[in-house]
Amino acid sequence: MSILLKRVKIVDPSSPFNGEIKDVLINGDQITRIEDNIDESAKQVVQENGLCISPGWVELHSDFCDPGYEHKETIESGTKAAVFGGFTTVVLTPQTQPVLQSKDGIEYIYRKADEQSIHLLPLGATTKNLEGKELSELYDMHQSGAVGFYNGKNSIENPNVQKLALLYTRTFNAPVFTFPNQKNLSENGQMNEGETSTYLGLKGLPSLSEEITIQRDIYLCEYCESAIHFTSISSA
């Protein structure tokens, strides 16, 4: 099937056409021509004002809820939503039931991913059952294809456990993801802390609950000579 995209803006820093408005001809699964004007018949011609074309987008933090919570989402429905949003690679969190904390769990995701039209990459649980107490089988999961490790929205409160995770994963160069939240400061919070939360009588989530965790983990990274990925930051 041939598709002709008329007057589209190319958004791709690796392309010599980045930022330019061109006609793009696609035959099958290959881009075959990029020119100022392509006057060629195609089965489908797409021409809309303000249209852009780019490489597929990557989502680093998605819950597809499979296994265990398929009433909320499935790998199939999550994939369809990703495709319609322009995402061709999605990183899946381990917040499932059972938790993705073993090689079997990681291999299950890849078996399901083989049936999909995009790349699905699983994160393994940093600690067993996401409890923040004992490290999971990190190396075995890495060997099975886990692209990193994450404790979900259960921030690891024990700094020694976080330190061990950073030191251990450094040996095989796997990133640690973390959701920065000091639970003792944010417990039962309903919205960002401030004048509005006070006016509405709702318990606030202070920025301090994020910032104190981020500062701690930056110090741990310096100590371990490692790296960390902070996800879902909301404060300045």
Secondary structure by P-SEA (a helix, b strand, c coil): cbbbbcbbbbbccccccccbbbbbbbcccccccccccccccccbbbbbcccccccbbbbcccccccccccccccaaaaaaaaaaacccbbbbccccccccccaaaaaaaaaaaaaccbbbbbbcccccccccccccaaaaaaaaccccccccccccccaaaaaaaaaaacccbbbbbbccccccccccccccccaaaaaaccccccaaaaaaaaaaaaaaaaaacbbbbbcccccc
